Amino acid sequence: MAGDKQPSNPNKGLQPPSQLKTQLTFVLILLLLVGSAYQTDASFGKLITGTGEMMELLADMFPPDWAYIDTIWEAMLQTIQMAVIGTTVGGLLAIPVAFTAAHNVFGSKLLHNASRVILNLIRTIPELLFAAVFVAIFGIGPFAGVLAISFFSFGLIAKLFYESIEAIDPGPLEAMTAVGANKMQWIHFGIVPQVVAQYVAYFLYTFEVNVRGAAILGIVGAGGIGLFLDRSLNQLRYDRAATIIILTLVIVLIIDYVSTKIREKLL
């Protein structure tokens, strides 16, 4: 009918969202980048200027001294062994702490807050600093490196693992609670089956990282191939340094390939 009112347009008066917040965020990030570059004296000009010296260094590294492999092979095996032991020890210690850090396992806020503070403290300290401290305590050798890797692995795996625990499906846990399951049954049958694959994936990933990390711990005297790398650089034997780098790269690629295949089967 002519007298009927037309329905109001629901989109009338709507305005597009303001871009001011996005623009201010971009400007803030840009200012942080520029300020950081200024304070650290980092610039593309210096990078371009140093390109010539970089090319000279690369030229000194090739051809690598392949005969040096016979000298460093035992140290490379020691590096892998350090990573195996350190990752295993840290990974095992991470399991109970991850359960106490997850808010959906234990009701005590004090317990999981204390666990998270410990994990944050451990992750704050770099692996190389751990190695330097343990070398000062226990002396030069691979034992200090194993301890450093253990602490690093503990902090990393526990952090990733407790986040996986907090993201599980609560349905099975609620059903087990309804039928009167105790806490150990609750964890064993309700949580572990949901997170065991993620734990193994985190363990393997940490092992890959530790093989790379263990290769440089020798610079502070913590054993492994890093001792030979430091010695080669100090003696300006860049051809031997290239051999160490290439051998480490090959070992890491093999470990990465194997661990990737294992993770694919688990996840």
C-alpha positions in Angstrom: 0.0 0.0 0.0 1.1 3.6 -0.7 0.9 4.4 3.0 3.1 1.6 4.1 6.6 2.5 5.3 9.5 1.1 3.4 11.8 -1.1 5.5 14.8 0.8 6.6 18.1 0.0 5.0 20.2 -2.0 7.6 23.4 -0.9 5.9 22.5 2.8 6.1 24.9 4.8 8.1 27.6 2.1 8.2 31.1 3.3 7.7 34.1 1.3 6.6 36.4 0.4 9.4 39.1 3.0 10.2 42.5 2.3 8.9 44.1 4.6 11.5 45.0 1.7 13.8 46.7 -0.2 11.0 48.6 2.8 9.8 49.8 3.7 13.3 51.0 0.1 13.9 52.9 0.3 10.6 54.5 3.6 11.6 55.4 2.2 15.0 57.1 -0.9 13.5 58.9 1.2 11.0 60.2 3.5 13.8 61.3 0.5 15.8 63.2 -0.9 12.8 64.9 2.4 12.0 65.7 3.1 15.7 67.2 -0.4 16.2 69.3 -0.1 13.0 70.6 3.3 14.2 71.5 2.1 17.7 73.2 -1.1 16.4 74.9 0.7 13.5 73.4 -1.7 11.0 73.0 -0.5 7.5 72.8 -1.8 3.9 75.8 0.4 3.1 78.1 -1.6 5.4 76.7 -4.8 4.1 77.5 -3.8 0.5 80.9 -2.5 1.5 81.8 -5.8 3.2 80.7 -7.9 0.3 84.2 -7.9 -1.2 85.7 -9.3 2.0 83.0 -11.9 2.3 83.8 -13.1 -1.2 87.5 -13.3 -0.4 86.7 -15.4 2.7 84.5 -17.7 0.6 87.4 -18.0 -1.9 89.7 -19.0 1.0 87.3 -21.8 2.1 87.3 -23.5 -1.3 88.4 -26.1 -2.1 87.7 -27.7 1.3 90.4 -29.8 3.0 88.6 -33.2 2.6 91.5 -35.0 4.2 90.6 -33.2 7.4 87.5 -35.4 7.7 89.6 -38.2 9.2 90.7 -35.9 12.0 87.3 -34.5 12.8 85.1 -37.5 12.3 85.4 -38.7 15.9 84.5 -35.2 17.2 81.5 -35.2 14.9 80.3 -38.5 16.4 80.8 -37.0 19.9 78.7 -34.0 18.9 75.8 -36.3 17.8 76.2 -38.4 21.0 76.0 -35.2 23.1 72.8 -34.2 21.3 71.3 -37.7 21.9 72.1 -37.8 25.6 71.2 -34.2 26.3 67.9 -34.3 24.3 66.9 -37.6 26.1 67.6 -36.3 29.6 65.9 -32.9 29.0 62.9 -34.6 27.2 62.3 -37.0 30.1 62.6 -34.2 32.7 60.2 -32.1 30.7 57.3 -34.6 30.9 56.3 -34.1 34.6 56.9 -30.4 34.5 54.7 -30.0 31.4 51.8 -31.7 33.2 52.2 -29.4 36.2 52.4 -26.3 34.0 49.2 -27.1 32.1 46.2 -25.5 33.7 43.8 -28.2 32.7 45.6 -31.1 34.5 46.0 -29.9 38.1 43.7 -27.3 39.7 46.5 -25.6 41.7 47.4 -22.2 40.2 50.4 -22.1 42.5 51.7 -25.3 41.0 51.4 -24.5 37.3 52.5 -20.8 37.8 55.6 -22.0 39.6 56.3 -24.5 36.8 56.0 -21.8 34.2 58.3 -19.4 36.0 60.9 -22.2 36.1 60.5 -22.8 32.4 60.7 -19.1 31.6 63.8 -18.7 33.6 65.5 -21.7 31.9 64.5 -20.5 28.4 65.9 -17.0 29.2 69.5 -18.4 29.4 71.1 -19.1 26.1 72.5 -22.6 25.4 76.0 -21.2 24.9 75.9 -19.4 28.3 74.8 -22.7 30.0 77.8 -24.4 28.3 80.2 -21.6 29.5 78.9 -21.9 33.1 79.2 -25.7 33.1 82.7 -25.6 31.6 83.7 -23.3 34.5 82.3 -25.8 37.0 83.2 -29.2 35.5 86.1 -28.2 33.2 86.6 -28.5 29.5 84.9 -31.5 27.9 81.7 -33.0 26.5 80.0 -33.4 29.9 79.5 -29.6 30.1 78.0 -29.7 26.6 75.6 -32.5 27.6 74.4 -30.6 30.6 73.9 -27.4 28.5 71.9 -29.3 25.9 69.8 -31.0 28.7 68.8 -27.7 30.2 68.0 -26.2 26.8 66.0 -29.3 25.7 64.1 -29.3 29.0 62.9 -25.8 28.6 61.9 -26.1 25.0 60.2 -29.4 25.1 58.3 -28.7 28.3 57.0 -25.4 26.9 55.7 -26.9 23.6 54.4 -30.0 25.4 52.3 -28.2 28.0 50.8 -26.1 25.3 49.7 -29.3 23.5 48.2 -30.6 26.8 46.2 -27.5 27.2 44.8 -27.8 23.7 43.5 -31.4 24.0 39.8 -32.3 23.6 38.2 -32.1 27.1 35.5 -34.6 26.2 37.3 -37.8 27.2 38.4 -36.2 30.5 34.9 -35.2 31.4 33.6 -38.7 30.7 36.3 -40.3 32.8 35.6 -37.9 35.7 31.9 -38.8 35.5 32.7 -42.5 36.0 35.0 -41.8 38.9 38.5 -42.2 37.4 41.4 -41.1 39.6 44.0 -38.5 38.5 46.5 -41.1 37.3 43.9 -42.9 35.2 42.7 -39.5 34.0 46.2 -38.7 32.7 47.1 -42.1 31.4 44.0 -42.9 29.5 42.6 -39.4 28.8 45.6 -37.1 28.1 48.6 -39.3 27.0 46.9 -40.8 24.0 46.0 -37.3 22.7 49.5 -35.8 23.1 52.0 -38.6 22.7 52.5 -38.0 18.9 53.1 -34.3 19.5 55.6 -35.1 22.2 57.6 -37.3 19.9 57.5 -34.6 17.2 58.8 -32.0 19.7 61.5 -34.4 20.9 62.7 -35.0 17.3 62.6 -31.3 16.4 64.6 -30.5 19.6 67.2 -33.2 18.7 67.7 -31.6 15.2 68.2 -28.2 16.9 70.6 -29.7 19.4 72.8 -31.3 16.7 73.3 -27.8 15.3 73.7 -26.2 18.7 76.2 -28.9 19.9 78.4 -28.1 16.9 79.2 -24.6 18.3 79.3 -25.5 22.0 83.0 -26.5 21.6 83.8 -22.8 21.1 83.5 -22.3 24.9 85.2 -25.7 25.6 82.1 -27.9 25.8 83.5 -30.6 23.5 82.4 -31.8 20.1 83.2 -30.5 16.7 83.1 -26.9 17.8 86.6 -27.3 19.3 88.0 -28.0 15.9 85.9 -25.3 14.2 87.3 -22.7 16.7 90.8 -24.0 16.2 90.5 -23.8 12.4 89.2 -20.2 12.5 91.9 -19.1 14.9 94.6 -20.6 12.6 92.9 -19.0 9.5 92.5 -22.4 8.0 89.2 -21.6 6.3 89.5 -24.6 4.1 89.3 -26.8 7.2 86.4 -24.7 8.5 84.6 -25.3 5.3 85.0 -29.0 5.7 83.5 -28.9 9.2 80.6 -26.8 8.0 79.8 -29.1 5.0 80.1 -32.2 7.2 77.8 -30.7 9.8 75.3 -29.7 7.1 75.3 -33.3 5.7 74.7 -34.8 9.1 71.9 -32.3 9.9 70.2 -32.9 6.6 70.2 -36.7 7.2 68.8 -36.3 10.7 66.2 -33.8 9.4 65.1 -36.2 6.7 64.8 -39.2 9.1 63.0 -37.2 11.8 60.6 -35.7 9.2 59.6 -39.2 8.0 59.0 -40.3 11.6 56.8 -37.3 12.3 54.8 -37.9 9.2 54.0 -41.4 10.4 53.0 -40.1 13.8 50.9 -37.0 13.0 
